[in-house]
Amino acid sequence: MSDGVCKKIKAQISVFEKKGYRVDFIYLKDGKIVFREDGIENIIGKVGIIKKTPAYIRMYNILKKKKYDWVYNRYGMMDTFYFRVLKCLNRNGAKILIEIPTYPYDEEKQGGLLYHLFFAWDRSYRRRLKNVADRIITYSKDSHIFDIPAIQVMNGIDLSHVEVAKSDEKSEDVIRLMIVAYMQPYHGYERLLKGLKNYYDGLGKRNIQCHFVGDGPERAVYEKLAAQYDLLNHTTFYGALNGEALNQIFDMCDIGVCSLGGYKKGLFLSSELKSREFLAKGLPIITGVDIDVLINADMPCYLQFSNDASDIDMEEIVGFYDRLYQEPGDIKKVREKIRHLAEKYIDMSITMQPVTDYMQDKENK
């Protein structure tokens, strides 16, 4: 689980607690499933392709006698044991809300027989979710998912724990792009690298630096492309960072790059967490798909490219940078404006309100 996802879950728990709910929760830590009850951590089991099955069985044995009013679940791949846990909690009186981080998600399937079997298992059991789940929480515009009514929300972030990026100096020579992700094929950053190659093949003069933060299966692919395209002087790969080391990259960079490969999984509207992190830090955004919070924003703080496999036009990025930062003090002004937008729309207390409103309405009936 990424550092960003962990922060998001903690922020959601904080919202529920501020609304008066006592929260126990189950999460992943250091390759283990942990059950935190009344502030005490208990290790349920180890996580892995095979090891998650006995962990789910132990989870069932722990939870089968527990009674909760509500269960808020971040969706993983459904299987027999996962479904059994939810069914048990529902039978004990819990109303179950299931958050699906990405929908549709079938196109995220990786190659190989094992992943094919996992997705087949998921498709079989998600048809039964309507028998146990009260609502689906979605970042899409779908009114129903798996025949279950959906509550539409936007991804949020706890702004009280995020400071605006500090740098306020405009460079005439260097444009610094920040890419932060657990790199998967659907992120589509090969489009950026191909565009950068085209730019320098065409004798582009600006020094564009791409700072890649994170690991994941596509990191090696992007590193190979950077070498193949003779871009090693324009790309830096840091691996996974957090805390002050990550903040230093935010402080250094001028523009954040969101996913550029939404077309690969049929995604046309994004609520991705990285866009929230960039906005909270005050960074303008480059994207390859509509971002929900920016569609009607009266602020030219993002540059959107087509949602396909075409190479990114770096001249457009250069023009975007020059329009944003015309004067020496503009970086600070732009970051303050973007942060204000974040405070207005994407603080977790705001984005989770449709969920907490639904819960309180249901309790009052």
Salt bridges, closest charged atoms under 4 A:
ASP3 OD2 - LYS7 NZ 3.19
ASP24 OD1 - ARG22 NH1 2.94
GLU37 OE2 - LYS66 NZ 2.68
ASP38 OD1 - ARG22 NH1 2.90
GLU41 OE1 - LYS29 NZ 3.59
GLU41 OE2 - ARG36 NH1 3.54
ASP79 OD2 - LYS52 NZ 3.83
GLU99 OE2 - LYS8 NZ 2.64
GLU99 OE2 - ARG74 NH1 3.41
ASP106 OD1 - ARG126 NH1 2.98
GLU108 OE2 - LYS265 NZ 3.00
ASP122 OD2 - ARG126 NH1 3.07
ASP134 OD1 - LYS362 NZ 3.70
ASP147 OD2 - LYS130 NZ 3.72
ASP158 OD2 - HIS161 ND1 2.86
GLU172 OE2 - LYS170 NZ 3.19
GLU190 OE2 - LYS264 NZ 2.94
ASP201 OD2 - LYS197 NZ 2.68
ASP215 OD1 - ARG219 NH1 2.59
GLU223 OE2 - ARG219 NE 3.29
GLU272 OE1 - LYS274 NZ 3.31
ASP292 OD1 - ARG276 NH2 2.65
ASP308 OD1 - ARG191 NH2 3.62
ASP322 OD1 - ARG206 NH2 2.96
GLU343 OE2 - ARG339 NE 3.28
